[in-house]
Each structure stands twice: as C-alpha cells, then as structure tokens.
C-alpha cells in the first residue's frame, strides 16, 4: 500500500523517493571530485591530473543522464 500525498496529483511516497534517488545519482557523480578540485586550486599544481580520465568520466556520466532521461520519457509514454 503506497501512501498518496494528493489525489489530484497522484503523487505517492514511492514517486518522491524514486525522484530523490535518481537525482542523487545524477548529482552524486560530481561530489567525489570536489576535494580534488579544491586541492588543485589550493596548491596551484595539477600534477597527476589527467584530461583523459576527465573525458572518460564526462562521457560516462553524460550517457548515464541520457539513459535516465530516456527511461523517464519512455515510462511517461506507456
């Protein structure tokens, strides 16, 4: 049994939790890189920093976001 917040909107706790988890997945991919950025900014030294790794992560996270958006669109059509 899923608790319904509003009969008009049909918004359930499951929907809210699902959107929160999906948003955390999208935003959470960036969080681990904040300390690295701060360290590079503080020391003004980017030794060990690889643009290839950044490119690979950028592509991977972009594909993850596009997959998530495509899933939302497909589920809204059904």
N, CA, C and O of each residue as an XYZ file, in Angstrom:
312
protein
N       0.852     -1.175      0.000
C       0.000      0.000      0.000
C       0.897      1.237      0.000
O       1.782      1.374      0.844
N       0.665      2.110     -0.929
C       1.504      3.301     -1.065
C       0.707      4.521     -0.635
O      -0.410      4.748     -1.101
N       1.283      5.284      0.239
C       0.619      6.463      0.768
C       0.532      7.531     -0.314
O       1.537      7.833     -0.958
N      -0.641      8.106     -0.526
C      -0.847      9.116     -1.562
C      -0.882     10.495     -0.918
O      -1.664     10.747     -0.001
N      -0.022     11.386     -1.410
C       0.056     12.745     -0.869
C      -1.143     13.564     -1.338
O      -1.776     14.257     -0.541
N      -1.453     13.485     -2.624
C      -2.556     14.263     -3.158
C      -3.294     13.430     -4.187
O      -2.682     12.857     -5.088
N      -4.617     13.363     -4.052
C      -5.403     12.597     -5.018
C      -5.351     13.229     -6.402
O      -5.351     12.522     -7.410
N      -5.307     14.558     -6.455
C      -5.267     15.251     -7.742
C      -3.988     14.939     -8.513
O      -4.027     14.613     -9.699
N      -2.871     15.044     -7.829
C      -1.574     14.853     -8.485
C      -1.217     13.382     -8.630
O      -0.450     13.021     -9.522
N      -1.755     12.537     -7.779
C      -1.405     11.130     -7.804
C       0.041     10.910     -7.369
O       0.673      9.931     -7.766
N       0.554     11.814     -6.562
C       1.937     11.747     -6.102
C       2.019     10.827     -4.896
O       1.341     11.044     -3.892
N       2.845      9.806     -4.996
C       2.985      8.858     -3.896
C       4.377      8.963     -3.302
O       5.279      9.561     -3.888
N       4.531      8.374     -2.138
C       5.836      8.365     -1.487
C       6.846      7.647     -2.383
O       8.010      8.041     -2.446
N       6.410      6.613     -3.063
C       7.292      5.883     -3.983
C       7.827      6.775     -5.091
O       8.996      6.680     -5.464
N       6.959      7.653     -5.620
C       7.392      8.588     -6.654
C       8.441      9.554     -6.116
O       9.462      9.804     -6.757
N       8.175     10.093     -4.929
C       9.085     11.065     -4.327
C      10.441     10.415     -4.044
O      11.485     10.995     -4.343
N      10.424      9.217     -3.470
C      11.666      8.505     -3.183
C      12.397      8.166     -4.483
O      13.621      8.275     -4.549
N      11.672      7.764     -5.494
C      12.288      7.444     -6.786
C      12.972      8.647     -7.413
O      14.101      8.544     -7.893
N      12.293      9.788     -7.409
C      12.886     11.015     -7.964
C      14.078     11.470     -7.136
O      15.076     11.933     -7.689
N      13.986     11.344     -5.820
C      15.099     11.747     -4.952
C      16.318     10.854     -5.206
O      17.446     11.342     -5.279
N      16.084      9.550     -5.340
C      17.193      8.625     -5.598
C      17.814      8.889     -6.968
O      19.037      8.867     -7.105
N      16.997      9.134     -7.964
C      17.509      9.409     -9.304
C      18.303     10.717     -9.321
O      19.357     10.800     -9.951
N      17.799     11.717     -8.639
C      18.513     12.999     -8.568
C      19.837     12.851     -7.832
O      20.839     13.442     -8.235
N      19.851     12.072     -6.764
C      21.085     11.831     -6.020
C      22.110     11.109     -6.891
O      23.309     11.367     -6.786
N      21.643     10.213     -7.743
C      22.551      9.508     -8.647
C      23.184     10.472     -9.642
O      24.371     10.358     -9.950
N      22.409     11.404    -10.139
C      22.930     12.354    -11.118
C      23.899     13.329    -10.451
O      25.003     13.546    -10.950
N      23.495     13.908     -9.342
C      24.319     14.895     -8.645
C      25.496     14.226     -7.935
O      26.588     14.790     -7.877
N      25.278     13.036     -7.400
C      26.305     12.333     -6.634
C      27.542     11.964     -7.429
O      28.592     11.710     -6.839
N      27.449     11.927     -8.755
C      28.613     11.603     -9.567
C      29.682     12.677     -9.527
O      30.842     12.407     -9.840
N      29.311     13.888     -9.148
C      30.251     15.006     -9.132
C      30.909     15.177     -7.763
O      32.050     15.632     -7.679
N      30.220     14.824     -6.720
C      30.656     15.092     -5.350
C      32.076     14.588     -5.045
O      32.831     15.328     -4.415
N      32.483     13.381     -5.448
C      33.827     12.914     -5.089
C      34.964     13.744     -5.689
O      36.100     13.656     -5.222
N      34.682     14.532     -6.697
C      35.736     15.296     -7.356
C      35.944     16.682     -6.745
O      36.895     17.380     -7.095
N      35.073     17.072     -5.852
C      35.202     18.382     -5.217
C      36.504     18.492     -4.413
O      37.201     19.497     -4.554
N      36.868     17.500     -3.572
C      38.138     17.614     -2.846
C      39.352     17.711     -3.782
O      40.297     18.447     -3.498
N      39.325     16.970     -4.891
C      40.429     17.045     -5.851
C      40.516     18.449     -6.446
O      41.608     19.003     -6.570
N      39.397     19.013     -6.805
C      39.381     20.365     -7.351
C      39.922     21.371     -6.339
O      40.724     22.241     -6.682
N      39.479     21.244     -5.100
C      39.931     22.169     -4.063
C      41.437     22.050     -3.828
O      42.117     23.054     -3.619
N      41.952     20.828     -3.863
C      43.391     20.614     -3.681
C      44.193     21.238     -4.827
O      45.212     21.887     -4.591
N      43.738     21.045     -6.051
C      44.421     21.635     -7.206
C      44.361     23.154     -7.122
O      45.348     23.832     -7.407
N      43.222     23.685     -6.737
C      43.067     25.139     -6.608
C      43.989     25.700     -5.522
O      44.596     26.757     -5.694
N      44.085     24.971     -4.397
C      44.897     25.437     -3.276
C      46.389     25.395     -3.599
O      47.112     26.347     -3.305
N      46.856     24.298     -4.204
C      48.290     24.136     -4.464
C      48.723     24.738     -5.793
O      49.919     24.897     -6.035
N      47.774     25.072     -6.653
C      48.069     25.578     -7.999
C      48.952     24.605     -8.777
O      49.772     25.018     -9.597
N      48.775     23.296     -8.509
C      49.570     22.260     -9.164
C      48.631     21.127     -9.567
O      47.949     20.534     -8.730
N      48.612     20.843    -10.854
C      47.717     19.805    -11.364
C      48.471     18.523    -11.696
O      48.049     17.764    -12.569
N      49.594     18.275    -11.001
C      50.372     17.060    -11.243
C      49.524     15.831    -10.923
O      48.873     15.763     -9.880
N      49.544     14.877    -11.825
C      48.752     13.665    -11.648
C      47.329     13.792    -12.167
O      46.566     12.827    -12.138
N      46.976     14.963    -12.634
C      45.632     15.192    -13.163
C      45.614     14.816    -14.638
O      46.445     15.295    -15.410
N      44.682     13.971    -15.032
C      44.631     13.501    -16.408
C      43.356     13.978    -17.104
O      42.246     13.743    -16.627
N      43.538     14.642    -18.223
C      42.376     15.066    -19.008
C      41.658     13.871    -19.623
O      40.452     13.931    -19.862
N      42.386     12.786    -19.881
C      41.762     11.585    -20.456
C      40.763     10.958    -19.475
O      39.688     10.504    -19.868
N      41.138     10.942    -18.202
C      40.226     10.413    -17.184
C      38.990     11.296    -17.092
O      37.870     10.793    -17.004
N      39.186     12.605    -17.113
C      38.050     13.532    -17.075
C      37.120     13.319    -18.265
O      35.897     13.318    -18.123
N      37.719     13.139    -19.438
C      36.922     12.917    -20.638
C      36.105     11.633    -20.525
O      34.920     11.615    -20.859
N      36.738     10.566    -20.058
C      36.032      9.287    -19.900
C      34.894      9.411    -18.891
O      33.802      8.892    -19.118
N      35.148     10.100    -17.776
C      34.101     10.286    -16.766
C      32.979     11.180    -17.275
O      31.808     10.944    -16.978
N      33.331     12.191    -18.030
C      32.326     13.081    -18.601
C      31.406     12.319    -19.556
O      30.187     12.486    -19.520
N      31.993     11.492    -20.403
C      31.192     10.688    -21.340
C      30.313      9.692    -20.577
O      29.127      9.552    -20.876
N      30.896      9.003    -19.592
C      30.136      8.004    -18.827
C      28.962      8.639    -18.092
O      27.851      8.111    -18.122
N      29.202      9.766    -17.435
C      28.124     10.416    -16.694
C      27.081     11.021    -17.620
O      25.895     11.030    -17.290
N      27.502     11.524    -18.767
C      26.546     12.056    -19.748
C      25.653     10.939    -20.276
O      24.446     11.126    -20.422
N      26.234      9.792    -20.560
C      25.432      8.656    -21.025
C      24.465      8.188    -19.948
O      23.331      7.811    -20.245
N      24.915      8.213    -18.690
C      24.034      7.813    -17.589
C      22.846      8.760    -17.493
O      21.717      8.311    -17.294
N      23.081     10.066    -17.630
C      21.996     11.051    -17.577
C      21.051     10.871    -18.758
O      19.832     10.913    -18.595
N      21.617     10.669    -19.953
C      20.772     10.461    -21.138
C      19.941      9.189    -21.008
O      18.773      9.170    -21.397
N      20.536      8.124    -20.462
C      19.787      6.886    -20.244
C      18.634      7.120    -19.278
O      17.519      6.649    -19.499
N      18.915      7.857    -18.199
C      17.894      8.145    -17.208
C      16.759      8.955    -17.826
O      15.585      8.659    -17.599
N      17.108      9.982    -18.609
C      16.080     10.801    -19.254
C      15.266      9.986    -20.257
O      14.046     10.135    -20.337
N      15.934      9.133    -21.015
C      15.223      8.289    -21.973
C      14.258      7.349    -21.251
O      13.143      7.122    -21.722
N      14.677      6.811    -20.125
C      13.803      5.920    -19.361
C      12.575      6.671    -18.851
O      11.463      6.143    -18.872
N      12.783      7.906    -18.396
C      11.658      8.722    -17.913
C      10.688      9.004    -19.060
O       9.474      8.906    -18.879
N      11.207      9.350    -20.228
C      10.349      9.646    -21.376
C       9.591      8.393    -21.798
O       8.388      8.453    -22.053
N      10.278      7.269    -21.873
C       9.620      6.027    -22.290
C       8.546      5.620    -21.294
O       7.465      5.185    -21.690
N       8.834      5.756    -20.012
C       7.829      5.399    -18.989
C       6.645      6.357    -19.003
O       5.531      5.961    -18.659
N       6.866      7.614    -19.397
C       5.741      8.555    -19.439
C       4.843      8.289    -20.649
O       3.664      8.640    -20.635
N       5.396      7.670    -21.693
C       4.605      7.344    -22.877
C       3.702      6.163    -22.610
O       2.590      6.101    -23.134
N       4.162      5.225    -21.804
C       3.389      3.991    -21.538
C       2.105      4.265    -20.845
O       1.350      3.336    -20.555
